[in-house]
Amino acid sequence: MVRRGTACWDGNVCINFATEMLGWLKGVVKGEGVYSIVLRKKSGVVEVRRVKDGTGGIVSDEFLAWRGSEGG
């Protein structure tokens, strides 16, 4: 259990950030492919660009076949 107070980690902050970031990313990324996400620290800009087609070997052929059979 995380204690409340100064210099303590708050899991709600992490979950809320992840929710907002993934929601934003879902709106930016259109279609399938491998994307690169880069944070430019000095400017605070997040760059998202498509690198190539495919899944980058992360998603199995079995999953893709299943997803295709479910209507995607």
C-alpha positions in Angstrom: 0.0 0.0 0.0 1.3 3.4 -1.0 1.2 6.1 1.7 -0.2 9.5 1.0 2.0 12.5 1.5 5.0 14.3 0.0 7.4 12.4 -2.2 5.0 9.4 -2.4 4.0 7.7 -5.6 0.4 8.0 -6.5 -0.8 5.2 -8.8 -3.9 7.2 -9.8 -1.6 9.8 -11.5 0.1 7.0 -13.5 -3.2 5.4 -14.5 -4.7 8.8 -15.5 -1.6 9.7 -17.5 -1.6 6.3 -19.3 -5.3 6.7 -20.1 -4.9 10.1 -21.6 -1.7 9.2 -23.5 -3.2 6.0 -25.0 -6.4 7.9 -25.9 -4.4 10.6 -27.7 -2.3 8.0 -29.4 -5.4 6.1 -30.6 -6.5 9.3 -32.3 -3.1 9.9 -33.9 -2.3 6.4 -35.2 -4.5 5.5 -38.2 -4.3 2.1 -39.7 -1.8 -0.7 -39.1 1.9 -0.5 -39.2 4.9 0.0 -37.0 5.2 3.4 -35.4 7.9 5.3 -33.7 7.0 7.6 -30.7 9.6 10.1 -29.6 9.5 12.8 -26.9 11.6 15.8 -27.7 12.6 16.7 -24.1 13.6 20.4 -24.6 10.4 21.3 -26.5 8.0 18.8 -24.9 6.8 17.7 -28.3 5.8 14.1 -28.9 6.5 12.9 -32.5 4.6 9.9 -33.9 5.6 8.6 -37.3 4.9 5.5 -39.2 8.1 3.5 -39.7 6.9 0.5 -41.8 4.1 -1.8 -42.7 3.3 -4.9 -40.7 3.4 -5.6 -37.0 7.2 -5.7 -36.4 6.9 -9.3 -35.4 5.2 -8.5 -32.1 1.7 -9.8 -33.1 1.5 -13.5 -34.0 0.1 -14.8 -37.2 -2.5 -16.8 -35.2 -3.8 -13.7 -33.5 -4.0 -11.8 -36.8 -6.0 -14.7 -38.3 -8.3 -14.8 -35.3 -8.8 -11.1 -35.4 -9.6 -11.3 -39.1 -12.2 -14.0 -38.5 -13.9 -11.9 -35.8 -14.5 -9.0 -38.1 -11.5 -6.9 -36.8 
